[in-house]
Amino acid sequence: MKDVIIIGAGIAGLSAGFELYKKNIDFQILETSDRVGGVIETLKIEDFLIENGPHTFSSMSKETLDLIKELGIEDLLTEANPSSKKRYVYLNNQLIPVPSSLFEFFKSEILSREGKKTVFEELFIKKEEKEETVEEFISRRFGREVLKNLIQPFLNGVYAGDVKKLSANAVFPRLKSLENNYKSIILGSIFSSGFKNSFKKLTLYSFKNGMETLPKEIHEQIKSKVTLNAKDIEITRAKDFFVVTFKVNNKPISYTTNSVLLSIPAYKIPEFSYLLPDEYLNNFLQIEYLPVASITQVVDKSKIKKELDGFGYLCAKEPHKKLLGTIWSSVIFPERAPQDKVLLTSYLGGTYHKKVTDQSIEEISNLTTKEVAETLDIKDTNSIRTLNVKIYNNALPQYNIGHIERVSRIENLMDRNYGLFFTGNYLYGISINDTIKTSKSVVQKIIKFLNTTVKKEGKILLTK
Ligand SMILES: Cc1cc2nc3c(=O)[nH]c(=O)nc-3n(C[C@H](O)[C@H](O)[C@H](O)COP(=O)(O)OP(=O)(O)OC[C@H]3O[C@@H](n4cnc5c(N)ncnc54)[C@H](O)[C@@H]3O)c2cc1C
């Protein structure tokens, strides 16, 4: 009898597995595809190292840094080039640097004079207790210009979502808590030491061989605990345990287990709907996912007039622009492209361009070339060569209004001593750091369940 069967070997499932491994708890990870890492995918194409999924993670998370230390792979880390600290927004047909100090803010063209004045009126805006959309929250406190010119582009880079639907409480919990505790976000950010400290010495990391190093290294250290190509996975509830059956190369295999951890995206949970009481299934179904295509291109450095001196740019919502933004990959990590080339990764899709999934690779590539050429003032579009296009039909879970309640009901299901647990980027944060942290805390719940309900009390089963 296994203690835990984990379904899915993205970073959520792998980091949960590694946590169990450290604690000597018997588990097995079943992954349907032939590789680990899920959306974390690094490719070597010609002389270029490219990322289809995430490019970086920040130094803000103790859990991720601890994991890297425990794996013994700190020497494989690489820091983002300091010159990539600068970020741009594409607005009114130009790239405008995002101000990083009060002085820069006053000089910046990112907001009009009126827009800047409205920002400081935030000091006098009353707090609001009820859950709000990002649009309601930001425009109420800082005005519509901040929403359009700063927040919408920022969210393009994280959720690619709709500010009219995203929940401010779920997306900006720290800003909401500053509002609650200090009555003003500006005052809160001045007086809250926790808020200030979290931005001190913020470093962006990847690995010398790309982000896929992390899942691959976890896999390497728990190899016998990961089954790839696990097809037709079925989980049945026996009296007080689960039976998990699946096939590898058409060969049937089965395990019995005390608990199951589903570390697959929320939109995949219905594959196991028969395990959940009906009232719980909706919480997963209601989490919207949006598509994103990641387009990697290369350009001769000599063809770009503008000096690329930053991380890249995110686009404000402009009628003639479809791209969410472009990362200047070889500025962040210069060793990823030959010196005379520039490596660019653009993103297309999200809430305003859902039809990306109906477009051909050629259409996506041409549209990206056209927009990148306009933005970076590259006259010769033939000098932009597409290396790779990856389409994620369900790239990013949306933390829309009601998210916090949905997650608390999912948590309630985990706490009912049923033996069924969930982890992934659709719960408590969308980044790699958040996902690792979520897995670590869900493993604590599993351990508690194994130590109490299974070992001592016998399981209390829900009846469907
Ligand atoms: C384009 C893009 C860019 C991003 N950029 C960043 C970034 O720069 N920084 C950052 O911190 N985060 C970024 N993220 C977010 C981050 O990469 C993800 O949140 C995180 O990797 C999700 O991990 P996961 O394990 O929850 O899900 P996934 O990576 O989706 O893994 C789920 C796994 O489950 C498997 N699976 C699915 N169904 C089944 C089944 N029925 N049976 C068995 N296995 C199954 C899948 O094959 C997959 O391996 C980005 C995401 C995307 C899509």
The ligand as an ORCA input file, in Angstrom:
! r2SCAN-3c Opt
* xyz 0 1
  C       3.619     30.684    -21.237
  C       3.812     30.677    -19.736
  C       4.773     31.514    -19.164
  C       4.960     31.507    -17.783
  N       5.940     32.304    -17.241
  C       6.214     32.229    -15.915
  C       7.348     32.900    -15.360
  O       8.121     33.558    -16.076
  N       7.579     32.773    -14.023
  C       6.778     32.017    -13.207
  O       7.028     31.946    -11.994
  N       5.706     31.343    -13.713
  C       5.417     31.419    -15.039
  N       4.372     30.702    -15.568
  C       3.529     29.910    -14.657
  C       4.194     28.594    -14.214
  O       4.988     28.082    -15.226
  C       3.111     27.584    -13.880
  O       2.234     28.147    -12.943
  C       3.614     26.281    -13.278
  O       4.705     25.774    -13.998
  C       2.431     25.308    -13.252
  O       2.817     24.067    -12.742
  P       1.752     22.917    -12.461
  O       2.507     21.738    -12.015
  O       0.678     23.451    -11.585
  O       1.019     22.637    -13.863
  P       1.556     22.017    -15.228
  O       2.887     22.540    -15.551
  O       0.458     22.225    -16.210
  O       1.715     20.453    -14.936
  C       0.643     19.546    -14.913
  C       1.171     18.154    -15.283
  O       0.107     17.218    -15.154
  C       0.122     16.345    -16.278
  N      -1.239     15.821    -16.448
  C      -2.338     16.491    -16.873
  N      -3.408     15.669    -16.876
  C      -2.981     14.463    -16.424
  C      -3.625     13.209    -16.186
  N      -4.927     13.032    -16.400
  N      -2.878     12.188    -15.731
  C      -1.551     12.342    -15.482
  N      -0.883     13.504    -15.687
  C      -1.598     14.556    -16.151
  C       0.588     17.224    -17.420
  O       1.088     16.443    -18.498
  C       1.658     18.056    -16.730
  O       2.911     17.421    -16.760
  C       4.159     30.670    -16.950
  C       3.190     29.837    -17.529
  C       3.023     29.829    -18.904
  C       2.004     28.903    -19.509
*
